[in-house]
Amino acid sequence: ANGELIWLNTYKVPRYDADGNIIGLVGYGLNVTIERKMRTDLARARILMKTLIDYAPIGMYIKDINQRKVISNPADLAFIGLPKEEVIGKTDSEIFSGHDVSQIIAEDALVINEGKALIGIERRLITQSGSERWGLITKVPFKDENNKIVGIIGFTYEITERKQLIRELLEAKDKAEESDRLKTAFLANMSHEIRTPMNGIL
């Protein structure tokens, strides 16, 4: 009707006369257009979400109520430095090492138990290979349809290169200040050495 596409689930059964001979059929159709559209829209939404998660330039992950990772996108895996099979189903204490892990576990518990969102926390992590990684981390409660917290949704923006650059700039500043201090001391000493014989001459 009106050029709209309609989808039907049709059912047909034979119609018999009193002697058991087929004399026709009985059929009916159930309009499933709305349900089909909803399934198509849901499938598209899933593809869209998967594409966004897979190609996002920041780490994205989901942890369950026991703080185990159930989803970890490629950027998160790159930050961690491990393949997916060594991350999914594991807690941060199994993935990372160092004293910072206990702080992460406490933050996760705060998000899960109190429903508190943690935004833009700067955190240092040591990977299993021993390399140092820095990230700006955001964690929010993951809730089900009944508004019950069932886990954590997390985002990690890696700032390792920025931290390294800041460290190098501070080292260069310290060296420049030391060089300036040595230059000042040298000039003061030279001035004194030149003035001493000049005083006798004068």
Contact map, one row per residue, 1 for C-alpha under 8 A:
1111100000000000000000000000000000000000000000000000000000000000000000000000000000000000000000000000000000000000000000000000000000000000000000000000000000000000000000000000000000000000000000000000000000
1111000000000000000000000000000000000000000000000000000000000000000000000000000000000000000000000000000000000000000000000000000000000000000000000000000000000000000000000000000000000000000000000000000000
1111100000000000000000000000000000000000000000000000000000000000000000000000000000000000000000000000000000000000000000000000000000000000000000000000000000000000000000000000000000000000000000000000000000
1111110000000000000000000000000000000000000000000000000000000000000000000000000000000000000000000000000000000000000000000000000000000000000000000000000000000000000000000000000000000000000000000000000000
1011111000000000000000000000000010000000000000000000000000000000000000000000000000000000000000000000000000000000000000000000000000000000000000000000000000000000000000000000000000000000000000000000000000
0001111100000000000000000000001110000000000000000000000000000000000000000000000000000000000000000000000000000000000000000000000000000000000000000000000000000000000000000000000000000000000000000000000000
0000111110000000000000000000001110010000000000000000000000000000000000000000000000000000000000000000000000000000000000000000000000000000000000000000000000000000000000000000000000000000000000000000000000
0000011111000000000000000000111110000000000000000000000000000000000000000000000000000000000000000000000000000000000000000000000000000000000000000000000000000000000000000000000000000000000000000000000000
0000001111100000000000000000111100000000000000000000000000000000000000000000000000000000000000000000000000000000000000000000000000000000000000000000000000000000000000000000000000000000000000000000000000
0000000111110000000000000011110000000000000000000000000000000000000000000000000000000000000000000000000000000000000000000000000000000000000000000000000000000000000000000000000000000000000000000000000000
0000000011111000000000000011100000000000000000000000000000000000000000000000000000000000000000000000000000000000000000000000000000000000000000000000000000000000000000000000000000000000000000000000000000
0000000001111100000000001111000000000000000000000000000000000000000000000000000000000000000000000000000000000000000000000000000000000000000000000000000000000000000000000000000000000000000000000000000000
0000000000111110000000001110000000000000000000000000000000000000000000000000000000000000000000000000000000000000000000000000000000000000000000000000000000000000000000000000000000000000000000000000000000
0000000000011111000001111100000000000000000000000000000000000000000000000000000000000000000000000000000000000000000000000000000000000000000000000000000000000000000000000000000000000000000000000000000000
0000000000001111100001111100000000000000000000000000000000000000000000000000000000000000000000000000000000000000000000000000000000000000000000000000000000000000000000000000000000000000000000000000000000
0000000000000111111111110000000000000000000000000000000000000000000000000000000000000000000000000000000000000000000000000000000000000000000000000000000000000000000000000000000000000000000000000000000000
0000000000000011111111100000000000000000000000000000000000000000000000000000000000000000000000000000000000000000000000000000000000000000000000000000000000000000000000000000000000000000000000000000000000
0000000000000001111110000000000000000000000000000000000000000000000000000000000000000000000000000000000000000000000000000000000000000000000000000000000000000000000000000000000000000000000000000000000000
0000000000000001111110000000000000000000000000000000000000000000000000000000000000000000000000000000000000000000000000000000000000000000000000000000000000000000000000000000000000000000000000000000000000
0000000000000001111111000000000000000000000000000000000000000000000000000000000000000000000000000000000000000000000000000000000000000000000000000000000000000000000000000000000000000000000000000000000000
0000000000000001111111100000000000000000000000000000000000000000000000000000000000000000000000000000000000000000000000000000000000000000000000000000000000000000000000000000000000000000000000000000000000
0000000000000111100111111000000000000000000000000000000000000000000000000000000000000000000000000000000000000000000000000000000000000000000000000000000000000000000000000000000000000000000000000000000000
0000000000000111100011111000000000000000000000000000000000000000000000000000000000000000000000000000000000000000000000000000000000000000000000000000000000000000000000000000000000000000000000000000000000
0000000000000111000001111100000000000000000000000000000000000000000000000000000000000000000000000000000000000000000000000000000000000000000000000000000000000000000000000000000000000000000000000000000000
0000000000011110000001111110000000000000000000000000000000000000000000000000000000000000000000000000000000000000000000000000000000000000000000000000000000000000000000000000000000000000000000000000000000
0000000000011110000000011111000000000000000000000000000000000000000000000000000000000000000000000000000000000000000000000000000000000000000000000000000000000000000000000000000000000000000000000000000000
0000000001111000000000001111100000000000000000000000000000000000000000000000000000000000000000000000000000000000000000000000000000000000000000000000000000000000000000000000000000000000000000000000000000
0000000001110000000000000111110000000000000000000000000000000000000000000000000000000000000000000000000000000000000000000000000000000000000000000000000000000000000000000000000000000000000000000000000000
0000000111100000000000000011111000000000000000000000000000000000000000000000000000000000000000000000000000000000000000000000000000000000000000000000000000000000000000000000000000000000000000000000000000
0000000111000000000000000001111100000000000000000000000000000000000000000000000000000000000000000000000000000000000000000000000000000000000000000000000000000000000000000000000000000000000000000000000000
0000011110000000000000000000111111000000000000000000000000000000000000000000000000000000000000000000000000000000000000000000000000000000000000000000000000000000000000000000000000000000000000000000000000
0000011110000000000000000000011111110000000000000000000000000000000000000000000000000000000000000000000000000000000000000000000000000000000000000000000000000000000000000000000000000000000000000000000000
0000111100000000000000000000001111111000000000000000000000000000000000000000000000000000000000000000000000000000000000000000000000000000000000000000000000000000000000000000000000000000000000000000000000
0000000000000000000000000000001111111100000000000000000000000000000000000000000000000000000000000000000000000000000000000000000000000000000000000000000000000000000000000000000000000000000000000000000000
0000000000000000000000000000000111111110000000000000000000000000000000000000000000000000000000000000000000000000000000000000000000000000000000000000000000000000000000000000000000000000000000000000000000
0000001000000000000000000000000111111111000000000000000000000000000000000000000000000000000000000000000000000000000000000000000000000000000000000000000000000000000000000000000000000000000000000000000000
0000000000000000000000000000000011111111100000000000000000000000000000000000000000000000000000000000000000000000000000000000000000000000000000000000000000000000000000000000000000000000000000000000000000
0000000000000000000000000000000001111111110000000000000000000000000000000000000000000000000000000000000000000000000000000000000000000000000000000000000000000000000000000000000000000000000000000000000000
0000000000000000000000000000000000111111111000000000000000000000000000000000000000000000000000000000000000000000000000000000000000000000000000000000000000000000000000000000000000000000000000000000000000
0000000000000000000000000000000000011111111100000000000000000000000000000000000000000000000000000000000000000000000000000000000000000000000000000000000000000000000000000000000000000000000000000000000000
0000000000000000000000000000000000001111111110000000000000000000000000000000000000000000000000000000000000000000000000000000000000000000000000000000000000000000000000000000000000000000000000000000000000
0000000000000000000000000000000000000111111111000000000000000000000000000000000000000000000000000000000000000000000000000000000000000000000000000000000000000000000000000000000000000000000000000000000000
0000000000000000000000000000000000000011111111100000000000000000000000000000000000000000000000000000000000000000000000000000000000000000000000000000000000000000000000000000000000000000000000000000000000
0000000000000000000000000000000000000001111111110000000000000000000000000000000000000000000000000000000000000000000000000000000000000000000000000000000000000000000000000000000000000000000000000000000000
0000000000000000000000000000000000000000111111111000000000000000000000000000000000000000000000000000000000000000000000000000000000000000000000000000000000000000000000000000000000000000000000000000000000
0000000000000000000000000000000000000000011111111100000000000000000000000000000000000000000000000000000000000000000000000000000000000000000000000000000000000000000000000000000000000000000000000000000000
0000000000000000000000000000000000000000001111111110000000000000000000000000000000000000000000000000000000000000000000000000000000000000000000000000000000000000000000000000000000000000000000000000000000
0000000000000000000000000000000000000000000111111111000000000000000000000000000000000000000000000000000000000000000000000000000000000000000000000000000000000000000000000000000000000000000000000000000000
0000000000000000000000000000000000000000000011111111100000000000000000000000000000000000000000000000000000000000000000000000000000000000000000000000000000000000000000000000000000000000000000000000000000
0000000000000000000000000000000000000000000001111111110000000000000000000000000000000000000000000000000000000000000000000000000000000000000000000000000000000000000000000000000000000000000000000000000000
0000000000000000000000000000000000000000000000111111111000000000000000000000000000000000000000000000000000000000000000000000000000000000000000000000000000000000000000000000000000000000000000000000000000
0000000000000000000000000000000000000000000000011111111100000000000000000000000000000000000000000000000000000000000000000000000000000000000000000000000000000000000000000000000000000000000000000000000000
0000000000000000000000000000000000000000000000001111111100010000000000001000000000000000000000000000000000000000000000000000000000000000000000000000000000000000000000000000000000000000000000000000000000
0000000000000000000000000000000000000000000000000111111100000000000000001110000000000000000000000000000000000000000000000000000000000000000000000000000000000000000000000000000000000000000000000000000000
0000000000000000000000000000000000000000000000000011111110000000000000000110000000000000000000000000000000000000000000000000000000000000000000000000000000000000000000000000000000000000000000000000000000
0000000000000000000000000000000000000000000000000001111111110000000000000010000000000000000000000000000000000000000000000000000000000000000000000000000000000000000000000000000000000000000000000000000000
0000000000000000000000000000000000000000000000000000001111100000000000000010000000000000000000000000000000000000000000000000000000000000000000000000000000000000000000000000000000000000000000000000000000
0000000000000000000000000000000000000000000000000000000111110000000000000011000000000000000000000000000000000000000000000000000000000000000000000000000000111100000000000000000000000000000000000000000000
0000000000000000000000000000000000000000000000000000000111111000000000011111101000000000000000000000000000000000000000000000000000000000000000000000000001111100000000000000000000000000000000000000000000
0000000000000000000000000000000000000000000000000000100101111100000000111011000000000000000000000000000000000000000000000000000000000000000000000000000011110000000000000000000000000000000000000000000000
0000000000000000000000000000000000000000000000000000000000111110000011111001000000000000000000000000000000000000000000000000000000000000000000000000000011100000000000000000000000000000000000000000000000
0000000000000000000000000000000000000000000000000000000000011111000011110000000000000000000000000000000000000000000000000000000000000000000000000000001111000000000000000000000000000000000000000000000000
0000000000000000000000000000000000000000000000000000000000001111111111100000000000000000000000000000000000000000000000000000000000000000000000000000001111000000000000000000000000000000000000000000000000
0000000000000000000000000000000000000000000000000000000000000111111111000000000000000000000000000000000000000000000000000000000000000000000000000000011100000000000000000000000000000000000000000000000000
0000000000000000000000000000000000000000000000000000000000000011111100000000000000000000000000000000000000000001000000000000000000000000000000000000111100000000000000000000000000000000000000000000000000
0000000000000000000000000000000000000000000000000000000000000011111100000000000000000000000000000000000000000000000000000000000000000000000000000000001000000000000000000000000000000000000000000000000000
0000000000000000000000000000000000000000000000000000000000000011111110000000000000000000011100000000000010010000000000000000000000000000000000000000001100000000000000000000000000000000000000000000000000
0000000000000000000000000000000000000000000000000000000000000011111111000000000000000001111100000000000000000000000000000000000000000000000000000000000000000000000000000000000000000000000000000000000000
0000000000000000000000000000000000000000000000000000000000001111001111110000000000000011111000000000000000000000000000000000000000000000000000000000000000000000000000000000000000000000000000000000000000
0000000000000000000000000000000000000000000000000000000000001111000111110000000000000001100000000000000000000000000000000000000000000000000000000000000000000000000000000000000000000000000000000000000000
0000000000000000000000000000000000000000000000000000000000011110000011111000000000000001000000000000000000000000000000000000000000000000000000000000000000000000000000000000000000000000000000000000000000
0000000000000000000000000000000000000000000000000000000000111100000011111101100000010011000000000000000000000000000000000000000000000000000000000000000000000000000000000000000000000000000000000000000000
0000000000000000000000000000000000000000000000000000110000111000000000111111100000000000000000000000000000000000000000000000000000000000000000000000000000000000000000000000000000000000000000000000000000
0000000000000000000000000000000000000000000000000000011000100000000000011111110000000000000000000000000000000000000000000000000000000000000000000000000000000000000000000000000000000000000000000000000000
0000000000000000000000000000000000000000000000000000011111110000000000001111111000000000000000000000000000000000000000000000000000000000000000000000000000000000000000000000000000000000000000000000000000
0000000000000000000000000000000000000000000000000000000001111000000000011111111100000000000000000000000000000000000000000000000000000000000000000000000000010000000000000000000000000000000000000000000000
0000000000000000000000000000000000000000000000000000000000100000000000011111111111110010000000000000000000000000000000000000000000000000000000000000000000000000000000000000000000000000000000000000000000
0000000000000000000000000000000000000000000000000000000000000000000000000111111111000000000000000000000000000000000000000000000000000000000000000000000000000000000000000000000000000000000000000000000000
0000000000000000000000000000000000000000000000000000000000100000000000000011111110000000000000000000000000000000000000000000000000001000000000000000000000000100000000000000000000000000000000000000000000
0000000000000000000000000000000000000000000000000000000000000000000000000001111111000000000000110000000000000000000000000000001000000000000000000000000000000000000000000000000000000000000000000000000000
0000000000000000000000000000000000000000000000000000000000000000000000000000111111100000000000000000000000000000000000000000001000000000000000000000000000000000000000000000000000000000000000000000000000
0000000000000000000000000000000000000000000000000000000000000000000000000000110111110110000000000000000000000000000000000000000000000000000000000000000000000000000000000000000000000000000000000000000000
0000000000000000000000000000000000000000000000000000000000000000000000000000100011111110000000000000000000000000000000000000000000000000000000000000000000000000000000000000000000000000000000000000000000
0000000000000000000000000000000000000000000000000000000000000000000000010000100001111111000000000000000000000000000000000000000000000000000000000000000000000000000000000000000000000000000000000000000000
0000000000000000000000000000000000000000000000000000000000000000000000000000000000111111000000000000000000000000000000000000000000000000000000000000000000000000000000000000000000000000000000000000000000
0000000000000000000000000000000000000000000000000000000000000000000000000000000001111111010000100000000000000000000000000000000000000000000000000000000000000000000000000000000000000000000000000000000000
0000000000000000000000000000000000000000000000000000000000000000000010010000100001111111110000100000000000000000000000000000000000000000000000000000000000000000000000000000000000000000000000000000000000
0000000000000000000000000000000000000000000000000000000000000000000111110000000000011111110000000000000000000000000000000000000000000000000000000000000000000000000000000000000000000000000000000000000000
0000000000000000000000000000000000000000000000000000000000000000000111000000000000000011111000000000000000000000000000000000000000000000000000000000000000000000000000000000000000000000000000000000000000
0000000000000000000000000000000000000000000000000000000000000000001110000000000000000111111101100000000000000000000000000000000000000000000000000000000000000000000000000000000000000000000000000000000000
0000000000000000000000000000000000000000000000000000000000000000001110000000000000000000111111100000000000000000000000000000000000000000000000000000000000000000000000000000000000000000000000000000000000
0000000000000000000000000000000000000000000000000000000000000000001100000000000000000000011111110000100110000000000000000000000000000000000000000000000000000000000000000000000000000000000000000000000000
0000000000000000000000000000000000000000000000000000000000000000000000000000000000000000001111111000110010000000000000000000000000000000000000000000000000000000000000000000000000000000000000000000000000
0000000000000000000000000000000000000000000000000000000000000000000000000000000000000000011111111000000000000000000000000000000000000000000000000000000000000000000000000000000000000000000000000000000000
0000000000000000000000000000000000000000000000000000000000000000000000000000000100000110011111111000000000000000000000000000001100000000000000000000000000000000000000000000000000000000000000000000000000
0000000000000000000000000000000000000000000000000000000000000000000000000000000100000000000111111100100000000000000000000000111100000000000000000000000000000000000000000000000000000000000000000000000000
0000000000000000000000000000000000000000000000000000000000000000000000000000000000000000000011111111100000000000000000000000111100000000000000000000000000000000000000000000000000000000000000000000000000
0000000000000000000000000000000000000000000000000000000000000000000000000000000000000000000000011111100000000000000000000000110000000000000000000000000000000000000000000000000000000000000000000000000000
0000000000000000000000000000000000000000000000000000000000000000000000000000000000000000000000001111111000000000000000000000000000000000000000000000000000000000000000000000000000000000000000000000000000
0000000000000000000000000000000000000000000000000000000000000000000000000000000000000000000000001111111100000000000000000011100000000000000000000000000000000000000000000000000000000000000000000000000000
0000000000000000000000000000000000000000000000000000000000000000000000000000000000000000000110011111111110000000000000000000100000000000000000000000000000000000000000000000000000000000000000000000000000
0000000000000000000000000000000000000000000000000000000000000000000000000000000000000000000010000011111111000000000000000000000000000000000000000000000000000000000000000000000000000000000000000000000000
0000000000000000000000000000000000000000000000000000000000000000000000000000000000000000000000000011111111100000000000000000000000000000000000000000000000000000000000000000000000000000000000000000000000
0000000000000000000000000000000000000000000000000000000000000000000000000000000000000000000100000001111111110000000000000000000000000000000000000000000000000000000000000000000000000000000000000000000000
0000000000000000000000000000000000000000000000000000000000000000001000000000000000000000000110000000111111111000000000000000000000000000000000000000000000000000000000000000000000000000000000000000000000
0000000000000000000000000000000000000000000000000000000000000000000000000000000000000000000000000000011111111100000000000000000000000000000000000000000000000000000000000000000000000000000000000000000000
0000000000000000000000000000000000000000000000000000000000000000000000000000000000000000000000000000001111111110000001000000000000000000000000000000000000000000000000000000000000000000000000000000000000
0000000000000000000000000000000000000000000000000000000000000000001000000000000000000000000000000000000111111111000000000000000000000000001000000000000100000000000000000000000000000000000000000000000000
0000000000000000000000000000000000000000000000000000000000000000000000000000000000000000000000000000000011111111110000000000000000000000000000000000000000000000000000000000000000000000000000000000000000
0000000000000000000000000000000000000000000000000000000000000000000000000000000000000000000000000000000001111111111100000000000000000000000000000000000000000000000000000000000000000000000000000000000000
0000000000000000000000000000000000000000000000000000000000000000000000000000000000000000000000000000000000111111111111000000000000000000001110000000000100000000000000000000000000000000000000000000000000
0000000000000000000000000000000000000000000000000000000000000000100000000000000000000000000000000000000000011111111100000000000000000000000010000000111100000000000000000000000000000000000000000000000000
0000000000000000000000000000000000000000000000000000000000000000000000000000000000000000000000000000000000001111111000000000000000000000000000000000000000000000000000000000000000000000000000000000000000
0000000000000000000000000000000000000000000000000000000000000000000000000000000000000000000000000000000000001111111100000000000000000000000000000000000000000000000000000000000000000000000000000000000000
0000000000000000000000000000000000000000000000000000000000000000000000000000000000000000000000000000000000000111111110000000000000000000000110000000100000000000000000000000000000000000000000000000000000
0000000000000000000000000000000000000000000000000000000000000000000000000000000000000000000000000000000000000111011111000000000000000000000110000000000000000000000000000000000000000000000000000000000000
0000000000000000000000000000000000000000000000000000000000000000000000000000000000000000000000000000000000000010001111100000000000000000011110000000000000000000000000000000000000000000000000000000000000
0000000000000000000000000000000000000000000000000000000000000000000000000000000000000000000000000000000000100010000111111000000000000000111100000000000000000000000000000000000000000000000000000000000000
0000000000000000000000000000000000000000000000000000000000000000000000000000000000000000000000000000000000000000000011111000000000000000111000000000000000000000000000000000000000000000000000000000000000
0000000000000000000000000000000000000000000000000000000000000000000000000000000000000000000000000000000000000000000001111100000000000001110000000000000000000000000000000000000000000000000000000000000000
0000000000000000000000000000000000000000000000000000000000000000000000000000000000000000000000000000000000000000000001111110000000000011110000000000000000000000000000000000000000000000000000000000000000
0000000000000000000000000000000000000000000000000000000000000000000000000000000000000000000000000000000000000000000000011111000000000111100000000000000000000000000000000000000000000000000000000000000000
0000000000000000000000000000000000000000000000000000000000000000000000000000000000000000000000000001000000000000000000001111100000000111100000000000000000000000000000000000000000000000000000000000000000
0000000000000000000000000000000000000000000000000000000000000000000000000000000000000000000000000001000000000000000000000111110000011110000000000000000000000000000000000000000000000000000000000000000000
0000000000000000000000000000000000000000000000000000000000000000000000000000000000000000000000011101100000000000000000000011111000011100000000000000000000000000000000000000000000000000000000000000000000
0000000000000000000000000000000000000000000000000000000000000000000000000000000000000000000000011100000000000000000000000001111111111000000000000000000000000000000000000000000000000000000000000000000000
0000000000000000000000000000000000000000000000000000000000000000000000000000000110000000000000111000000000000000000000000000111111111000000000000000000000000000000000000000000000000000000000000000000000
0000000000000000000000000000000000000000000000000000000000000000000000000000000000000000000000111000000000000000000000000000011111100000000000000000000000000000000000000000000000000000000000000000000000
0000000000000000000000000000000000000000000000000000000000000000000000000000000000000000000000000000000000000000000000000000011111100000000000000000000000000000000000000000000000000000000000000000000000
0000000000000000000000000000000000000000000000000000000000000000000000000000000000000000000000000000000000000000000000000000011111110000000000000000000000000000000000000000000000000000000000000000000000
0000000000000000000000000000000000000000000000000000000000000000000000000000000000000000000000000000000000000000000000000000011111111000000000000000000000000000000000000000000000000000000000000000000000
0000000000000000000000000000000000000000000000000000000000000000000000000000000000000000000000000000000000000000000000000001111001111100000000000000000000000001000000000000000000000000000000000000000000
0000000000000000000000000000000000000000000000000000000000000000000000000000001000000000000000000000000000000000000000000001111000111110000000000000000000000111000000000000000000000000000000000000000000
0000000000000000000000000000000000000000000000000000000000000000000000000000000000000000000000000000000000000000000000000111100000011111000000000000000000000111001000000000000000000000000000000000000000
0000000000000000000000000000000000000000000000000000000000000000000000000000000000000000000000000000000000000000000000001111000000001111100000000000000000011111000000000000000000000000000000000000000000
0000000000000000000000000000000000000000000000000000000000000000000000000000000000000000000000000000000000000000000000011110000000000111110000000000000000011110000000000000000000000000000000000000000000
0000000000000000000000000000000000000000000000000000000000000000000000000000000000000000000000000000000000000000000001111110000000000011111000000000000001111000000000000000000000000000000000000000000000
0000000000000000000000000000000000000000000000000000000000000000000000000000000000000000000000000000000000000000000011111000000000000001111100000000000001110000000000000000000000000000000000000000000000
0000000000000000000000000000000000000000000000000000000000000000000000000000000000000000000000000000000000010010000011100000000000000000111110000000000111100000000000000000000000000000000000000000000000
0000000000000000000000000000000000000000000000000000000000000000000000000000000000000000000000000000000000000010001111000000000000000000011111000000000111000000000000000000000000000000000000000000000000
0000000000000000000000000000000000000000000000000000000000000000000000000000000000000000000000000000000000000011001110000000000000000000001111100000111110000000000000000000000000000000000000000000000000
0000000000000000000000000000000000000000000000000000000000000000000000000000000000000000000000000000000000000000000000000000000000000000000111110000111110000000000000000000000000000000000000000000000000
0000000000000000000000000000000000000000000000000000000000000000000000000000000000000000000000000000000000000000000000000000000000000000000011111111111000000000000000000000000000000000000000000000000000
0000000000000000000000000000000000000000000000000000000000000000000000000000000000000000000000000000000000000000000000000000000000000000000001111111110000000000000000000000000000000000000000000000000000
0000000000000000000000000000000000000000000000000000000000000000000000000000000000000000000000000000000000000000000000000000000000000000000000111111000000000000000000000000000000000000000000000000000000
0000000000000000000000000000000000000000000000000000000000000000000000000000000000000000000000000000000000000000000000000000000000000000000000111111000000000000000000000000000000000000000000000000000000
0000000000000000000000000000000000000000000000000000000000000000000000000000000000000000000000000000000000000000000000000000000000000000000000111111100000000000000000000000000000000000000000000000000000
0000000000000000000000000000000000000000000000000000000000000000000000000000000000000000000000000000000000000000000000000000000000000000000000111111110000000000000000000000000000000000000000000000000000
0000000000000000000000000000000000000000000000000000000000000000100000000000000000000000000000000000000000000001001000000000000000000000000011110011111000000000000000000000000000000000000000000000000000
0000000000000000000000000000000000000000000000000000000000000001100000000000000000000000000000000000000000000001000000000000000000000000000011110001111100000000000000000000000000000000000000000000000000
0000000000000000000000000000000000000000000000000000000000000111111000000000000000000000000000000000000000000001000000000000000000000000000011100000111110000000000000000000000000000000000000000000000000
0000000000000000000000000000000000000000000000000000000000000111101000000000000000000000000000000000000000010011000000000000000000000000001111000000011111000000000000000000000000000000000000000000000000
0000000000000000000000000000000000000000000000000000000000011110000000000000000000000000000000000000000000000000000000000000000000000000001111000000001111100000000000000000000000000000000000000000000000
0000000000000000000000000000000000000000000000000000000000111110000000000000000000000000000000000000000000000000000000000000000000000000111100000000000111110000000000000000000000000000000000000000000000
0000000000000000000000000000000000000000000000000000000001111000000000000000000000000000000000000000000000000000000000000000000000000000111000000000000011111000000000000000000000000000000000000000000000
0000000000000000000000000000000000000000000000000000000001110000000000000001000000000000000000000000000000000000000000000000000000000011110000000000000001111100000000000000000000000000000000000000000000
0000000000000000000000000000000000000000000000000000000001100000000000000000000000000000000000000000000000000000000000000000000000000011100000000000000000111110000000000000000000000000000000000000000000
0000000000000000000000000000000000000000000000000000000001100000000000000000001000000000000000000000000000000000000000000000000000001111000000000000000000011111000000000000000000000000000000000000000000
0000000000000000000000000000000000000000000000000000000000000000000000000000000000000000000000000000000000000000000000000000000000001111000000000000000000001111111000000000000000000000000000000000000000
0000000000000000000000000000000000000000000000000000000000000000000000000000000000000000000000000000000000000000000000000000000000011110000000000000000000000111111100000000000000000000000000000000000000
0000000000000000000000000000000000000000000000000000000000000000000000000000000000000000000000000000000000000000000000000000000000000000000000000000000000000011111110000000000000000000000000000000000000
0000000000000000000000000000000000000000000000000000000000000000000000000000000000000000000000000000000000000000000000000000000000000000000000000000000000000011111111000000000000000000000000000000000000
0000000000000000000000000000000000000000000000000000000000000000000000000000000000000000000000000000000000000000000000000000000000000100000000000000000000000011111111100000000000000000000000000000000000
0000000000000000000000000000000000000000000000000000000000000000000000000000000000000000000000000000000000000000000000000000000000000000000000000000000000000001111111110000000000000000000000000000000000
0000000000000000000000000000000000000000000000000000000000000000000000000000000000000000000000000000000000000000000000000000000000000000000000000000000000000000111111111000000000000000000000000000000000
0000000000000000000000000000000000000000000000000000000000000000000000000000000000000000000000000000000000000000000000000000000000000000000000000000000000000000011111111100000000000000000000000000000000
0000000000000000000000000000000000000000000000000000000000000000000000000000000000000000000000000000000000000000000000000000000000000000000000000000000000000000001111111110000000000000000000000000000000
0000000000000000000000000000000000000000000000000000000000000000000000000000000000000000000000000000000000000000000000000000000000000000000000000000000000000000000111111111000000000000000000000000000000
0000000000000000000000000000000000000000000000000000000000000000000000000000000000000000000000000000000000000000000000000000000000000000000000000000000000000000000011111111100000000000000000000000000000
0000000000000000000000000000000000000000000000000000000000000000000000000000000000000000000000000000000000000000000000000000000000000000000000000000000000000000000001111111110000000000000000000000000000
0000000000000000000000000000000000000000000000000000000000000000000000000000000000000000000000000000000000000000000000000000000000000000000000000000000000000000000000111111111000000000000000000000000000
0000000000000000000000000000000000000000000000000000000000000000000000000000000000000000000000000000000000000000000000000000000000000000000000000000000000000000000000011111111100000000000000000000000000
0000000000000000000000000000000000000000000000000000000000000000000000000000000000000000000000000000000000000000000000000000000000000000000000000000000000000000000000001111111110000000000000000000000000
0000000000000000000000000000000000000000000000000000000000000000000000000000000000000000000000000000000000000000000000000000000000000000000000000000000000000000000000000111111111000000000000000000000000
0000000000000000000000000000000000000000000000000000000000000000000000000000000000000000000000000000000000000000000000000000000000000000000000000000000000000000000000000011111111100000000000000000000000
0000000000000000000000000000000000000000000000000000000000000000000000000000000000000000000000000000000000000000000000000000000000000000000000000000000000000000000000000001111111110000000000000000000000
0000000000000000000000000000000000000000000000000000000000000000000000000000000000000000000000000000000000000000000000000000000000000000000000000000000000000000000000000000111111111000000000000000000000
0000000000000000000000000000000000000000000000000000000000000000000000000000000000000000000000000000000000000000000000000000000000000000000000000000000000000000000000000000011111111100000000000000000000
0000000000000000000000000000000000000000000000000000000000000000000000000000000000000000000000000000000000000000000000000000000000000000000000000000000000000000000000000000001111111110000000000000000000
0000000000000000000000000000000000000000000000000000000000000000000000000000000000000000000000000000000000000000000000000000000000000000000000000000000000000000000000000000000111111111000000000000000000
0000000000000000000000000000000000000000000000000000000000000000000000000000000000000000000000000000000000000000000000000000000000000000000000000000000000000000000000000000000011111111100000000000000000
0000000000000000000000000000000000000000000000000000000000000000000000000000000000000000000000000000000000000000000000000000000000000000000000000000000000000000000000000000000001111111110000000000000000
0000000000000000000000000000000000000000000000000000000000000000000000000000000000000000000000000000000000000000000000000000000000000000000000000000000000000000000000000000000000111111111000000000000000
0000000000000000000000000000000000000000000000000000000000000000000000000000000000000000000000000000000000000000000000000000000000000000000000000000000000000000000000000000000000011111111100000000000000
0000000000000000000000000000000000000000000000000000000000000000000000000000000000000000000000000000000000000000000000000000000000000000000000000000000000000000000000000000000000001111111110000000000000
0000000000000000000000000000000000000000000000000000000000000000000000000000000000000000000000000000000000000000000000000000000000000000000000000000000000000000000000000000000000000111111111000000000000
0000000000000000000000000000000000000000000000000000000000000000000000000000000000000000000000000000000000000000000000000000000000000000000000000000000000000000000000000000000000000011111111100000000000
0000000000000000000000000000000000000000000000000000000000000000000000000000000000000000000000000000000000000000000000000000000000000000000000000000000000000000000000000000000000000001111111110000000000
0000000000000000000000000000000000000000000000000000000000000000000000000000000000000000000000000000000000000000000000000000000000000000000000000000000000000000000000000000000000000000111111111000000000
0000000000000000000000000000000000000000000000000000000000000000000000000000000000000000000000000000000000000000000000000000000000000000000000000000000000000000000000000000000000000000011111111100000000
0000000000000000000000000000000000000000000000000000000000000000000000000000000000000000000000000000000000000000000000000000000000000000000000000000000000000000000000000000000000000000001111111110000000
0000000000000000000000000000000000000000000000000000000000000000000000000000000000000000000000000000000000000000000000000000000000000000000000000000000000000000000000000000000000000000000111111111000000
0000000000000000000000000000000000000000000000000000000000000000000000000000000000000000000000000000000000000000000000000000000000000000000000000000000000000000000000000000000000000000000011111111100000
0000000000000000000000000000000000000000000000000000000000000000000000000000000000000000000000000000000000000000000000000000000000000000000000000000000000000000000000000000000000000000000001111111110000
0000000000000000000000000000000000000000000000000000000000000000000000000000000000000000000000000000000000000000000000000000000000000000000000000000000000000000000000000000000000000000000000111111111000
0000000000000000000000000000000000000000000000000000000000000000000000000000000000000000000000000000000000000000000000000000000000000000000000000000000000000000000000000000000000000000000000011111111100
0000000000000000000000000000000000000000000000000000000000000000000000000000000000000000000000000000000000000000000000000000000000000000000000000000000000000000000000000000000000000000000000001111111110
0000000000000000000000000000000000000000000000000000000000000000000000000000000000000000000000000000000000000000000000000000000000000000000000000000000000000000000000000000000000000000000000000111111111
0000000000000000000000000000000000000000000000000000000000000000000000000000000000000000000000000000000000000000000000000000000000000000000000000000000000000000000000000000000000000000000000000011111111
0000000000000000000000000000000000000000000000000000000000000000000000000000000000000000000000000000000000000000000000000000000000000000000000000000000000000000000000000000000000000000000000000001111111
0000000000000000000000000000000000000000000000000000000000000000000000000000000000000000000000000000000000000000000000000000000000000000000000000000000000000000000000000000000000000000000000000000111111
0000000000000000000000000000000000000000000000000000000000000000000000000000000000000000000000000000000000000000000000000000000000000000000000000000000000000000000000000000000000000000000000000000011111
